[in-house]
Every structure is written in C-alpha cells, then in structure tokens.
Amino acid sequence: MKTAVLICEHLNCGSVVSLQPTVVSGQSMWGIHSERFQSGSDLSNCVESRSSFGTLKLTCSDSVRLLNGSSRCSGRLQVKTNPSDQTWSSVCEADLDLQDAQVVCRELGCGAPSVLQGALYGDVQTPRWSPEFQCGGHESALLDCRSSGSARSSCSPGKAAGLTCSGRRGAAASTALLFTLTPFSLSSLSALGSGGDEFRLVGGASRCTGSLELKHLGEQRPVMDDDFTNLKTAALICEHLNCGSVVSRQPTDVSLQSMWRINSRCFQSGSDLWNCVSSWRSSYTLNLTCSDSVRLLNGSSRCSGRLQVKTNPSDQTWSSVCEADMDLQDAQVVCRELGCGAPSVLQGALYGDVQTPRWSPEFQCGGHESALLDCRSSGSARSSCSPGKAAGLTCSGRRGAAASTALLFTLTPSSLSSLRSGFPEIRLVGENSRCAGSLQIRRSGVWRPTFIQWWSLEKAAVFCSHLRCGSAVSADRTRSVNSTLTVGITDDCFNSGSDFMKCSFFDEHDSSSNLTCSDLLLHPVLSVSSSSSILGVSEAQQQGLQVVWGSTFTISCSIQPQYPGGSFQLTFTSSNTSYNSTQPAVNHSAHFLFPDAEPAHRGNYSCVYHLHVFGHDFWSESHLLSLSVSDPTAVVVRWVVVPLSLLLVQGALWLYFK
C-alpha cells in the first residue's frame, strides 16, 4: 500500500482508494521491489523483468487526498481546486462539517468519519483556499457537493482540517477490515466478519492442523509455501485461529495451481494483510500444525514462554497456569505436545506475569501423556495465585526425528563452511567451465533452472563460494521464448536462519539466473625439458629439478582447452632478481626457450594464464617450480670418474682373489 501511495502521488491523483491483483494469462511484466522503491532508490534499481499471472489494478482518488496520516484513511485533507494546473489546497476546518467528512471518507473507500479536527495531522502555511462545502452526506465525491461559491483565502493557523475515517466501507469491508497479525493487535481479530479475508486449515485431524488456505478478494485458495522461512508468521496464524503455539510447518507437493503468496516480512511488520498478499502459481502449499490446547507466549523461541491452557474450549478462552500447579512431569507433557525437547527451565514469571485472577486446575501428569489435557487433574482450581508465579517454561529444542527440520541451514557466506553436507545440489551449465553458466538446482531428482528474486552479485557469491569457485564476477539472466518450470528462490533464503528447501518453490518463468565466478579457469601446467642427454626432467616433478650448465632447456606452460586465445606469463624470482616474460597462447600452450643454462637461471618459476572472456579479465596460476643449474665438471666426475673408479676397484679385487 505504501508503494501504491507513492505511485498515486506521482500521478498527482490523490490518495489510494483500492489496490487489488488481477489474474491474467502468464506474460512478461515489470516487478517493483517495494522496499527499495519506498527507500527513495532510483526506479532503475527497483525494477526487474519477470513472468507472472497477476497484474496490479490501482484506483486513486482524483480530487481529494489525506496527507501525513497513520494510514490511508487518515491525514490532513486536501482538495484539487484547479484540475487544469493540478494544484491542491488544504481545507479550513470551518468549511467542513460531518456530512462533508462522510462524503470524503466514502470517496476514499473508507468507513465513517471518527475524528474531524484542525491541525490533527500537521498544519500548512497560509494562505490556503477552498470553497465552503455544503454536502448532504449522500454524494459519492466531495466535488459533487454544492458549495458556497465564495471562498476564503486563509483561515487561522492550526485550523487545516485533519480527518480520520474508521476503516473501509460497505461492500469493501471485507478488504477494509483486513487485520494486522501482531501479538499486540490479536485482540482485534474478532472484528473480522464472515465476508472478510480468513485463514483456515483443511484436511487435518482437527481445526488446528492441515493445509493452510486463505479467502482473499472473495476467492479461497491454498497458501503458497515459499516465504515462511521462519515460524513467526506461522505462529501469528495459529494465534489468529486461536489454536495455540506452532507445532510444525512443512511444504506439501501438489499440482501446479494458483495460490495466495504471503510476504512474511510485510506480514510480521504489522501491515494489513491486503498489503502482503499476491497471486502466484506454485506446486507447494503450506501444511501447518498448531497445538489445540496449550501455548507459550512472549518467549525467545516457539519452545519457550509463559504457559497458557485453553480452559474453556466452548468460548475459546485461555488462562495462565500457576507455577505451583505444574511439576516436571507436567512440563514434559507440554514440551512433547509442542514438538519440543525436554524441559530445561520451569519458573514463575520467567516470561512476564499477568494480572490476577488466573484460573487452572492442578495437573497430575505421569509424564507419558501426549497432551496436557489428557492428564488427570485435581478437579478443584484456585482462582488466583501470588504475583510473579505465572508459570514460565523453556523446552530444550525440537525432539526426535523432527530435529532434522530444526537444524536446517542458512545460506550466508559467513556460514558456508558448515553447509557442505546440507546445501542443495547445484551446478552451472552451458559454459566450458564448472564455475560459469546457468544455475541449476536438483529438486525431486530433476535438475531445473532457477529464478532468483532481485538477482545480484551478493547472492551469486553464495553459490560461487559453495562451488569452491572463488568470488562472483557477474550475475545476469537469460530470457527464453517459452516459460518453463523453474525453482524460485526468495530473498529470505539468503537471511540468517533460513531453510533453503522451505524458502524455495516451483514456479513458471521465462528467464533463468546465470553467474560467473572468479575461478573460471583451470590451473595451467608447468613443465621443463632439457637438451642434456645426461639429465632428463620429469613433468610431474615440482622441485629440485636440475639442468646442466651450458645446456639448452625449455619451460612450457599449457592448459586444458576451455576457451580460445589468452596468453601465458612466465614469472621468475630468485634471491636477488626477478623478471617475467609473456607469450600468446598457441594451441593452449606457450614455450619459453633458454639456449644456454647458467647459474643466473637458478630460482623459482611459475606460469600465469590470462584470458578476457564474458567482459572480464580472468587469470589462473600454476604450481611453483624450483630449478637449479649443475656444474658440468661435477657431472663428469659423477657420471664418468666415479663409475670408472668403481670399475678399476672391482677389477683389482678380482685379480687379488684370483
């Protein structure tokens, strides 16, 4: 809604009246990144091409607007007094009465006016100009009302009319009374009418378990499993359904169909659901299990908090539990019921206290029960207990086989070292290097292209690092003529604590994500050959190589064929000098000739291959080779004098014994 407000203002069209998705056939569209757009970034940084089945239908008011309010239905009232030059004027409080305010609220698609007061949402410098409106209260637009004909050029400071409307009106109420699922406003959810947007869980053993569905814009659809990268959003939904805490959430593979997609960060921030829902096509829906009788509130995780029990299922009321009514066996049952590990802390007011009275039976669990309400109880109950004694419970973590879900990984460069065994199977295809190409992910045994939202070098770096291909050099997209089934990856996959398999989804797209990593090239091979018949040099040797003083030797650099062209740079370093020489690559190799070996050639050699490809410069270095130059006199002594002496000694010994 905030982005829609900015667009209406840019079009000089006043306030937002309505915002709704319209389902169309799959086609190429422009996607706008709302958070970047609202931050003031250039539009070029906020737009990308994508294939979608939903377009945006926006209605702005053409003659009135509310500025500086806390919502779209509140603010300082302004009227477009001169449509020809698109100028706006504030309205003096004295020129507006209740009937006029009713018309304004109706025109903006809001409910009845609740507050009309001067300077309620800021004031403006005089003069201001507007006619005195004389509405009957039934008109559909303020400018349809009669007016006094005369106008004042100014009014007293602090009298610019500020207006607050109660909410969306009439038939639009189902959209208007959209709720904000935050712990601070859950008490207001009972105001949702039967025609409003509603969640429900279907196909489960109880009303608190099953596949999540949402009725939005009058249409019931499954909720797509992609952005639920943590349990916070699921917890809010469980609370809204009055079903206690989250026990588990998991994706369910279904046929490709239209679903409602919920942006979790938007949802958790307190925005109206209206702002957070869009139409998508996917083959993964969300299966959610909530506890039906116990919940933990205000904790640091879903397995900690102040314990509450649903004491009266008929009116869905909850009560806190007194610390004195809980023991270790009771706590074990609660932790088991919530899918958590063994209890580690049981203490009064550990997660806040509540005002007395509180009511609960004294539980008498054996520790083996699957639910707290399955336990025997004392039958009697206390109406209150001492302040600071509302039971707070901390369970150690997820239990049993469920631990594999809890310990899923985070796609961030800082933690990649721990991800090697848990990271999904990925590969780059379409180029002559394993470190460049189109990114593919293996899902359900099939390799599929990827579509990554707001594809960038920072995100590409995560995949380059996992492939052990260095850093990211480029990240772009390839468009195809037809849409194909891809693995979509949301922004939340790259946040700490995310579970890759739960923040990715199947979707149809006509583009795929490509990347190029810095370690694009293979390493060149360095070898030495010599004209000396006395000493041959093995290509596999890396140190201690010798050539004979005065002989001819050649250092060769070569690389396995990947890309044509490039050049080889031979680098030499010794204790007192260094130099390098460069030759173009011919048949993927270069040969550096040394016609007369001498002591100055003693030192370390390495080969660096340089190549310009994909609009970037790449290089790759060989291993270091240590070379020494031997004295030919020492060679004669070693290979002629020493063997001859041994022969003479052997002959003398033979004659002696003879």
Secondary structure, DSSP 8 states (H G I E B T S, - for coil): -HHHHHHHHHTT--SEEEEEEEEEEEEEEEEE-HHHHHHT--GGGTEEEEEEEEEEEEEE-SSEEEEE-SSTTEEEEEEEEETTTTEEEE-BGGG--HHHHHHHHHHTTB--EEEEEETTT----S---EEEEE--S--SSGGGSEEEEEEES---TT-BEEEEE-SB-GGGHHHHT-----TTTGGGGGG--TTS-EEEEEESSSTTEEEEEEEETTEEEEBBSSS--SSHHHHHHHHHTT--SEEEEEEEEEEEEEEEEE-HHHHHTT--HHHHEEEEEEEEEEEEEE-SSEEEEE-SSTTEEEEEEEEETTTTEEEE-BGGG--HHHHHHHHHHTTB--EEEEEETTT----S---EEEEE--S--SSGGGSEEEEEEES---TT-BEEEEE-SB-GGGHHHHT-----GGGGGG-TTTS--EEEESSSSTTEEEEEEEETTEEEEEEETT--HHHHHHHHHHTT--SEEEEEEEEEEEEEEEEEE-GGGGSTT--GGGSEEEEEEEEEEEEEES--S---EEEEEES-SS----TT--S-EEEETT--EEEEEE--SSSS--EEEEEEE-SS-EEEEEEE-BTTEEEEEESS--GGG-EEEEEEEEEEETTEEEEEE---EEEEEE-HHHHHIIIIIHHHHHHHHHHHHHHHH-
